[in-house]
Amino acid sequence: MVAPRTGRMATPEDQQWLERARNGDRAAFGALVRQHQRRVHRLALHLTGNAGDADDVVQETFVRAFRAIHRFDGRADLFTWLYRICVNVSLNLRRSTRRVTADLDDPRVPEPVDGAPDPALSAERARAYRQLSKALDKLSESLRTTMVLACVEQIPYKDIAQVLGCSEGTVAWRVHEARRKLRELIDEDVLAALEEP
């Protein structure tokens, strides 16, 4: 597993955009959206399992952020605050629709690469990711969300604790428990395919 990413430190320019956005400057808020949109979308996609739902979650996340930006106090990183909003919106959507994607067009699953050195290996990896996505969908919301933040987004436990409003120890336990449950749900050959370079 790759070492966790650390939260990007805000640059002086980021701070200026944030301050201007907090004072109602829509263009400054637009700059913040462009800066964070890709990461928020990736998180929404993994939490919802559906490209259309992820688009809706991203839009709602930034609408809510815009409405509340004047209350953002800067104690947490902006991306941590946005992730918390995104997680809440995603979980609310999943609760209201109870839809789980489990088809061959799951946007979380990388497509086999045409012209790959080993097409069979590429297809096997796609199958493995599909099975992993289905297994993640079977986890409880808290375990799935924590696992996505820790292992897909590779966010440090400290930041995950802020996003989810829990302790770092709780984050560590959830990751451990999610991995244990995933090992029960996924075949050994699938796990091996996921771990191959």
Steps between C-alpha positions, in 0.01 A plus 500: 500500500616851419591733786215736592487838334521792731258786470630766263607804695316813397714739299478876553299515175259234636459704817421808292238311297350364819486841666347657190248214473405546866425863415262396219735502198351238265803497270727417794265221605507375139879480521469289817247275327734445202783420738309236700236374257693200366579358847147559627359329189728198543387465861132535404543240227646247741236569764200487265624251240313690229633773268169689484456491877862612545435801276193588707697459825780727376253767397318482834831498689613825341155660532504424874860618528415827326206560732713429809841638394459804724481260799815307403743591777819355351578269795494208254641494148249608238520160327418330833193721539392432141553124548281505807222669305548253212486200736179627660333571166608158362373313804169688491459412134577131558253489788226663295545292183639172636652444157822307473684473171613148423503488121776471245494876445600583858696826461726402791644213296789587268447389142734233361769682303502440124847407383611410854805271513282230655131539406404201716659662806326829422162323475571307823576823683174656376314192629682530833412869537138421415489237774671738743244773421215257563659392828546862610130559433418222748682675786317726742497868405756589767744224400461563126542876535806464723655244266448722196655799676796299632580261217361659186550867580801421722418771751688493832302363796516838673320666208251213468417544868419867429291415193299234685490670840657211689835413660808372316467178701149452363630555148774240554250248639261555208777448243609181680141372521426590137810313381402197709150496352629554146731199539188296583310633197772484234664190354872454561575505125327839475709639785812371326399671173450830684843480661692426180690799355 
